[in-house]
Amino acid sequence: MTNDLPQRVSELNEKARQCLENNDLPGALLFFTEALEHLTRPDQAAARAGILNNIGHAVNSLGRPEEALAAFGQAADLYAAASDVAAYGWQLANIGSVLRDRKEHAGAIKMYEQALAALTRAKNETGRADQLSNLGYSHTRAGNRDQARDCFLQALNIYERLDEERKAALVRRNLSALG
């Protein structure tokens, strides 16, 4: 392993981000994958997890949800092993979103509940509100109107307390659509 490895990974990550800015998802995926191949040591787990997260988003956008689920799952495992509870929670949320997009409502709800628990433990209030909103949406799609309303109201309370007006407005629209 050479001393310039962190520089090489950084360069590959930057090239991937440039591809993303140009909407070149396949190019970004190639650079992220190459960067991942350089990160094999246990002390590089957090960097590996971050790149797996990026790969998950790229392959999901390319219409490859199974690969996205695998990448987000691997990232979640790495973050859990590193005791990074917030990052772990965000990966569970990513898994929930893939499942939601596939209309697998029960699975999405389960993942969002686990993400909510992790982000609550991490004391991440914005993350909590985001997962409550995700749960509200998923419960709505699953036909669970009472649970949806409860989740949306909790999310709204947090967003208002945090002065997140854009997100609060979205939740208000969702509540209004529930009737």
C-alpha positions in Angstrom: 0.0 0.0 0.0 1.5 3.3 -1.1 1.5 6.6 0.8 -0.4 8.3 -2.0 -3.4 6.0 -1.7 -5.6 8.6 0.1 -4.7 11.1 -2.6 -5.7 8.6 -5.3 -9.0 7.8 -3.6 -9.6 11.5 -3.3 -8.9 12.0 -7.0 -11.3 9.2 -8.0 -14.0 10.5 -5.7 -13.6 14.0 -7.2 -13.8 12.6 -10.7 -17.0 10.7 -9.7 -18.5 13.9 -8.3 -17.7 15.7 -11.6 -19.5 12.9 -13.5 -22.5 13.3 -11.2 -22.6 17.0 -11.9 -22.7 16.2 -15.6 -25.4 13.6 -15.1 -23.0 10.9 -16.1 -24.0 8.2 -13.7 -22.2 5.3 -15.4 -19.0 7.3 -15.3 -19.5 8.2 -11.6 -20.1 4.6 -10.8 -16.8 3.5 -12.5 -14.8 6.0 -10.5 -16.6 5.2 -7.2 -16.0 1.5 -7.8 -12.4 2.0 -8.5 -12.0 4.1 -5.4 -13.7 1.4 -3.4 -11.2 -1.2 -4.6 -8.4 0.9 -2.9 -10.1 0.8 0.5 -9.4 -2.6 1.9 -8.0 -1.9 5.4 -10.2 -2.1 8.5 -9.3 1.5 9.4 -10.8 2.6 6.1 -14.3 1.3 6.8 -15.9 4.7 7.2 -14.5 5.8 3.8 -15.6 2.5 2.3 -19.1 3.0 3.7 -19.3 6.5 2.3 -18.4 5.3 -1.2 -20.8 2.4 -0.9 -23.5 5.0 -0.1 -22.6 6.9 -3.3 -22.6 3.7 -5.3 -26.1 2.9 -3.9 -27.5 6.2 -5.0 -25.9 5.9 -8.5 -27.1 2.4 -9.2 -30.6 3.2 -7.9 -30.8 6.2 -10.2 -29.7 3.9 -13.0 -32.7 1.7 -12.3 -30.8 -1.1 -10.5 -32.5 -1.3 -7.1 -31.2 -4.7 -6.1 -27.6 -3.4 -6.4 -28.6 -0.3 -4.5 -30.0 -2.4 -1.7 -26.8 -4.4 -1.5 -24.6 -1.3 -1.5 -26.7 0.5 1.2 -26.8 -2.7 3.2 -23.0 -3.1 3.1 -22.6 0.6 4.1 -25.1 0.1 7.0 -23.1 -2.9 8.2 -19.8 -0.9 8.1 -21.3 2.0 10.0 -22.9 -0.3 12.6 -19.5 -2.0 13.2 -18.0 1.5 13.6 -20.7 2.5 16.1 -21.7 5.4 13.8 -25.3 5.3 14.8 -26.4 8.3 12.7 -24.8 7.2 9.5 -26.2 3.7 10.1 -29.7 5.2 10.5 -29.3 7.1 7.2 -28.4 3.9 5.4 -31.5 2.2 6.8 -33.5 5.2 5.5 -31.9 4.7 2.0 -32.9 1.1 2.1 -36.4 2.2 3.1 -36.6 4.6 0.2 -35.6 1.9 -2.4 -38.3 -0.3 -0.9 -40.8 2.5 -1.0 -40.1 3.2 -4.6 -40.7 -0.5 -5.3 -44.0 -0.2 -3.5 -42.9 -2.7 -0.9 -44.7 -0.7 1.8 -44.3 -3.1 4.7 -40.5 -3.4 4.1 -40.2 0.4 3.7 -42.1 1.0 7.0 -39.8 -1.5 8.8 -36.7 0.2 7.5 -37.9 3.7 8.3 -38.9 2.6 11.8 -35.4 1.2 12.3 -33.8 4.4 10.8 -36.0 6.5 13.2 -34.8 4.5 16.2 -31.1 4.9 15.2 -31.5 8.6 14.5 -33.3 9.1 17.8 -30.4 7.4 19.6 -28.0 9.7 17.7 -30.1 12.7 18.8 -30.4 13.8 15.2 -33.7 15.8 15.2 -33.7 16.5 11.5 -33.2 12.9 10.8 -36.0 11.9 13.1 -38.4 14.3 11.4 -37.3 13.1 8.0 -38.0 9.5 9.0 -41.3 10.4 10.5 -42.3 12.1 7.3 -41.1 9.0 5.3 -43.2 6.8 7.6 -46.2 9.1 7.1 -45.8 8.8 3.3 -45.3 5.0 3.5 -48.3 4.5 5.8 -50.4 6.6 3.5 -49.5 4.4 0.5 -50.2 1.3 2.6 -53.6 2.6 3.5 -52.8 3.2 7.2 -54.3 6.7 7.4 -54.2 7.0 11.2 -50.6 6.0 11.5 -49.7 8.3 8.6 -51.4 11.3 10.3 -49.6 10.6 13.6 -46.2 10.4 11.9 -46.8 13.5 9.8 -47.9 15.5 12.9 -44.8 14.4 14.8 -42.6 15.4 11.9 -44.4 18.7 11.6 -43.8 19.5 15.2 -40.1 18.8 14.9 -39.7 20.7 11.6 -41.5 23.8 13.1 -39.3 23.7 16.2 -36.2 23.5 13.9 -37.5 26.3 11.6 -37.4 23.9 8.7 -40.2 25.7 6.9 -39.8 24.1 3.5 -40.1 20.6 5.0 -42.9 21.7 7.3 -44.8 23.0 4.3 -44.4 19.7 2.5 -45.7 17.8 5.6 -48.7 20.2 5.8 -49.6 19.4 2.2 -49.4 15.7 3.0 -51.6 16.2 6.0 -54.1 18.2 3.9 -54.2 15.4 1.3 -55.1 12.9 4.0 -58.2 14.9 4.7 
